[in-house]
Amino acid sequence: MTEILQVRNTPKSQVSFARVMIDSLCSMPGELMAGLNPTAPVPREITLHAASRRLDVEFDDGARFSLPCEYLRVFSPSAEVRGHGGGPMQTVPGKREVAIVAVEPVGHYAVKLVFDDGHASGLYGWDTLYELGRDQAANWNDYLSRLAAAGLSRDTQ
């Protein structure tokens, strides 16, 4: 059994990586749910690389994604980013240096990522993490286009 990742209150320079072994989220092997989509792949391992500000996710279908913290923050599944009540997705500027300070399990279907800017309201279901990984290039290009169109920057002002 591996401890659940808690990097809160730890200086970034002292944490090179932390790992969440997905089996440790379950009381019985094989009970992990696929997330909101019952056919979605399930992660085997989630690894936070604090120094490079990346979250690596390996899924049971063999897919592996290395997701920057900035990308995960600006594509958070929270209502703040995705819009309240089906509204338009918000373009969140100034998150180039954002880091994840905690990865907390939510049941057997998601993790809550806690960012050093205080954002902690998005639940990243397994299906959401998979889609963010699979669609990373297109999503990122869309985000950069939206930033430019709005005259916004990835850097904090």
PyMOL commands that set and color helices and strands:
alter all, ss='L'
color gray80, all
select helices_A, chain A and resi 12-14+22-25+69-74+79-82+84-86+126-134+136-150
alter helices_A, ss='H'
color red, helices_A
select strands_A, chain A and resi 18-21+43-49+54-59+64-68+100-106+110-115+123-125
alter strands_A, ss='S'
color yellow, strands_A
deselect
rebuild
show_as cartoon
